[in-house]
């Protein structure tokens, strides 16, 4: 199987359990890695895949139908658990909606990522599982969509969980009250995180400048740059749920800009900007992961116009200042709290 990381345990459990399910009809995979999509397709399943990460999507095998929305009814829905319980809940409700009567839901994930809670949520939507097992610190469950599934739990009506619904978050951006719409699975979906707030409070944008927001989430930073007078804003994120939210917010607010699915600079490789701004992610699951920040800092000079600037916010314990100093001649701390630092880098070496 073609993948850039070791195959996850949840993928192996789901592939094993899928072997006990008749492969007739169409199957739907919600999220997960390319290795899971490939394994299901190789087993003879006619698969629609809605990936959540552009890096996994770009590894999709030719015999998998990659979709950005749901179409039709399905005999089986496969749901790898994510640490975001609200995202899992949204997909449990969607699964019950799109499964034919008698259709199967397969769920698996690590206990450390909330699989036990998601299994409880699945019971409240589908009833008792046909199969539930605990292996290698993971849980695996098989549920069946009943002919008369009964009512849904109260949380199924919450904004962002009900299919087609969006969460609304009211923010003060560039001196204006702005309502963003977002959804589970997007970073800080129900609020503006403290790091981004500190960055926005110290964001300076020259009128008419070109701005790139890396790791845009629902688009708060890029939208702020536009409200400050940027003539063009590009918003990029590897999270496809974030890109959907950012694109929606640009359109709703009438802001001229682009929301582009991209692994850091990959999709804007030929573009240059006056300002690159970012609150880069530093977690991969529960592990500290510097890969996005490393690429952001090391590759930024190739995407800056003469006199261009890189502005980042980071947790105080992350040593971005030293790395920035190896790439740029001028590095300044423009704001600091006990938890976050905002760093400005100019004049690439």
C-alpha positions in Angstrom: 0.0 0.0 0.0 1.3 3.4 -0.9 1.4 5.7 2.1 3.9 8.1 3.6 3.5 6.9 7.3 3.3 3.5 8.9 -0.2 2.0 8.6 -2.3 2.8 11.6 -3.7 0.1 13.9 -7.2 1.4 13.3 -6.8 0.9 9.6 -5.7 -2.7 10.1 -8.6 -3.4 12.4 -11.1 -1.9 10.0 -9.7 -3.9 7.1 -10.0 -7.1 9.1 -13.6 -6.4 10.2 -14.5 -5.3 6.6 -13.7 -8.8 5.5 -16.8 -10.1 7.5 -19.2 -7.6 5.7 -20.6 -8.4 2.2 -18.9 -6.2 -0.3 -22.1 -5.6 -2.4 -23.2 -2.1 -3.2 -21.4 1.1 -2.6 -19.3 1.9 0.5 -18.4 5.2 2.1 -15.1 6.0 3.9 -15.2 9.1 6.1 -11.7 10.4 6.7 -9.0 7.9 7.4 -5.7 7.4 5.6 -5.0 6.4 2.0 -3.9 3.0 3.0 -7.4 2.2 4.3 -9.0 3.5 1.1 -6.6 1.4 -0.9 -7.1 -1.7 1.2 -10.9 -1.5 1.0 -10.8 -1.0 -2.8 -8.4 -3.9 -3.3 -10.8 -6.2 -1.4 -13.4 -5.6 -4.2 -15.4 -2.8 -2.5 -16.9 0.0 -4.7 -15.7 2.9 -2.6 -16.4 6.5 -2.2 -13.9 8.3 0.0 -14.3 11.7 1.7 -10.7 12.4 2.9 -10.1 15.1 5.6 -6.5 15.7 4.8 -5.1 16.8 1.4 -1.9 14.8 2.1 -3.9 11.6 2.2 -6.1 12.6 -0.6 -3.2 13.1 -2.9 -2.2 9.4 -2.3 -5.6 8.1 -3.4 -5.4 5.0 -5.7 -6.9 5.3 -9.1 -9.7 2.8 -8.3 -11.1 4.9 -5.4 -13.7 7.6 -6.1 -12.6 10.7 -4.1 -15.5 13.0 -3.3 -16.0 16.3 -1.6 -19.7 15.6 -0.8 -22.0 12.7 -0.2 -24.1 11.2 -2.9 -26.6 8.4 -2.8 -27.2 5.5 -0.4 -24.5 3.2 1.0 -24.4 -0.4 2.1 -21.5 0.3 4.5 -19.9 3.3 6.1 -16.4 3.1 7.5 -15.5 5.6 10.2 -12.0 5.8 11.7 -12.2 7.6 15.1 -10.6 11.0 15.3 -9.8 12.8 18.6 -12.5 15.3 17.8 -15.6 13.8 19.4 -17.9 16.3 17.7 -16.6 15.4 14.3 -17.2 11.7 15.1 -20.8 12.6 16.3 -21.5 14.5 13.0 -20.4 11.4 11.0 -22.4 9.0 13.1 -25.6 11.0 12.3 -24.6 11.2 8.6 -23.9 7.5 8.6 -27.4 6.7 9.8 -28.8 9.1 7.2 -27.0 7.6 4.2 -27.0 3.9 5.1 -29.7 1.7 3.6 -31.8 -0.3 6.1 -29.6 -3.2 7.1 -26.5 -1.3 6.1 -23.4 -1.6 8.3 -21.3 1.0 10.1 -17.7 0.0 11.0 -16.0 2.2 13.7 -12.5 1.8 15.1 -10.0 3.9 16.9 -7.5 4.2 19.8 -8.8 4.5 23.3 -6.4 7.4 23.8 -8.2 9.2 21.0 -11.7 8.8 22.5 -12.8 5.6 20.9 -14.7 4.5 24.0 -16.8 7.6 24.0 -17.4 7.4 20.3 -18.6 3.8 20.7 -21.1 5.0 23.3 -22.3 7.7 20.9 -22.7 5.1 18.2 -24.9 3.0 20.5 -27.1 6.0 21.1 -27.6 6.4 17.3 -27.6 2.8 16.1 -28.4 0.7 19.2 -26.3 -2.2 20.5 -23.4 -3.2 18.2 -23.3 -6.6 16.4 -19.6 -6.8 17.2 -17.5 -4.8 19.7 -14.0 -5.8 20.5 -10.9 -4.3 22.3 -7.5 -5.0 20.7 -4.1 -3.4 20.9 -5.5 -0.5 23.0 -8.1 0.2 20.3 -11.8 -0.5 20.0 -13.6 -1.9 17.0 -17.4 -1.9 16.5 -19.8 -3.1 13.9 -23.3 -1.6 13.9 -26.4 -2.2 11.7 -28.8 0.5 10.6 -32.3 -0.8 11.6 -35.4 -0.5 9.5 -36.9 1.7 12.2 -33.8 3.4 13.8 -35.8 5.4 16.3 -35.0 8.9 17.6 -31.6 10.6 17.8 -29.9 11.8 20.9 -30.2 15.5 21.8 -26.6 16.3 20.8 -27.5 15.4 17.2 -29.3 18.7 16.9 -26.3 20.9 17.9 -24.9 23.3 15.3 -22.2 21.7 13.3 -23.3 18.1 14.2 -26.6 18.0 12.3 -25.9 17.3 8.6 -25.6 20.5 6.6 -25.4 22.7 9.7 -22.5 25.0 10.6 -21.3 26.4 13.9 -21.3 30.2 14.1 -18.5 32.0 16.0 -18.7 35.8 16.6 -15.2 37.4 16.7 -13.7 40.8 16.8 -11.4 41.1 13.9 -9.7 44.3 12.7 -12.0 46.3 14.9 -15.1 44.8 13.5 -17.5 42.1 14.8 -17.4 39.3 12.3 -19.3 36.0 12.3 -17.4 33.0 11.0 -19.0 29.7 10.2 -17.0 26.5 11.0 -17.5 22.8 11.7 -16.1 20.0 13.8 -12.7 18.9 12.7 -11.4 22.4 12.2 -8.8 23.8 14.7 -10.5 25.7 17.5 -13.8 25.3 15.8 -16.0 26.9 18.5 -13.7 29.8 19.5 -10.7 31.9 18.6 -7.7 30.3 20.3 -5.5 32.5 22.5 -2.5 32.3 20.1 -4.4 33.5 17.1 -6.0 36.2 19.2 -2.5 37.5 20.2 -1.3 37.4 16.6 -4.4 39.3 15.4 -3.9 42.0 18.0 -0.4 42.6 16.5 -1.2 42.1 12.9 0.0 45.0 10.7 -0.8 44.8 7.0 0.2 47.4 4.4 -2.6 48.5 2.2 -2.5 46.8 -1.2 -0.2 44.0 0.0 -0.4 40.3 -0.9 -0.9 38.0 2.1 -0.7 34.3 2.6 -2.3 32.6 5.7 -0.7 29.2 6.2 -2.8 26.8 8.3 -5.8 29.0 7.9 -8.4 27.0 9.8 -11.8 28.7 9.3 -9.9 31.8 7.9 -9.7 34.3 10.8 -6.2 35.5 10.0 -6.6 35.8 6.3 -9.9 37.6 6.7 -8.3 40.0 9.2 -5.6 40.7 6.7 -8.2 41.6 4.0 -10.1 43.8 6.5 -6.8 45.6 7.2 -6.4 46.5 3.6 -4.6 43.6 1.8 -5.4 43.5 -1.9 -5.1 39.8 -2.2 -5.2 37.0 0.3 -4.6 33.3 -0.1 -5.6 30.9 2.7 -4.0 27.4 2.7 -4.5 24.4 5.0 -3.9 20.6 4.7 -7.2 20.1 6.5 -10.0 19.8 3.9 -12.7 20.6 6.4 -10.9 23.8 7.3 -10.7 24.7 3.6 -14.4 24.2 3.2 -15.0 26.5 6.1 -12.6 29.1 5.0 -14.0 29.2 1.4 -17.5 29.5 2.9 -16.5 32.5 5.0 -14.7 34.3 2.2 -17.8 34.0 0.1 -20.2 34.9 2.9 -18.2 38.0 3.9 -17.6 39.1 0.3 -13.9 38.9 0.6 -11.7 38.5 -2.5 -9.4 35.7 -1.8 -8.7 32.0 -2.3 -9.0 29.0 0.1 -6.6 26.4 -1.2 -6.0 22.8 0.0 -2.3 22.7 0.4 0.5 21.0 2.4 2.2 24.2 3.5 3.4 25.9 0.2 2.8 23.0 -2.2 -0.3 24.5 -4.0 1.2 28.1 -4.1 4.7 27.1 -5.2 4.9 29.8 -7.9 3.4 32.7 -5.7 5.2 35.4 -3.7 3.8 37.5 -1.0 4.5 40.7 1.0 3.4 38.9 4.2 3.2 35.3 5.2 1.4 34.8 8.5 0.7 31.6 10.4 -0.3 29.9 13.6 1.4 26.6 12.6 0.2 23.3 14.1 2.7 21.5 16.3 0.9 18.4 17.2 0.4 15.1 15.3 -2.1 13.3 17.6 -0.5 13.6 21.0 3.0 14.0 19.8 4.9 17.2 19.2 5.5 17.6 15.5 7.6 20.4 14.1 7.3 19.3 10.4 4.9 22.1 9.3 6.7 24.8 11.2 10.0 23.6 9.8 8.7 23.8 6.3 7.0 27.1 6.9 10.2 28.8 8.2 12.7 27.1 5.8 10.7 27.6 2.6 9.2 31.1 3.4 12.1 33.1 1.8 11.2 31.6 -1.6 7.7 32.9 -1.3 8.4 36.4 -0.1 8.6 39.5 -2.3 11.5 41.9 -1.7 11.0 43.4 1.8 8.5 40.7 2.6 7.8 39.5 6.2 7.0 36.3 8.0 4.8 36.6 11.1 4.2 33.5 13.3 2.7 32.8 16.7 3.9 29.9 18.7 3.7 28.4 22.2 6.4 29.9 24.3 8.2 26.5 24.8 8.7 26.1 21.1 12.1 27.4 20.0 11.1 28.9 16.8 13.2 32.0 17.4 16.4 30.1 16.9 15.3 28.5 13.8 14.0 31.8 12.4 17.4 33.3 13.1 19.1 30.6 11.0 16.9 31.6 8.0 16.4 35.3 8.5 18.8 38.1 9.5 16.2 40.0 11.5 13.9 38.3 14.1 11.8 40.3 16.5 9.5 39.3 19.3 6.5 41.7 18.7 4.3 40.3 21.5 4.7 37.8 24.3 2.6 36.3 27.1 3.4 33.4 29.4 2.0 31.0 26.9 2.6 32.5 23.4 5.1 34.5 21.5 4.5 36.4 18.2 7.7 36.6 16.1 8.4 38.7 13.1 11.2 37.7 10.7 12.6 39.8 7.8 15.6 39.9 5.5 16.2 36.3 4.5 19.8 35.1 4.5 
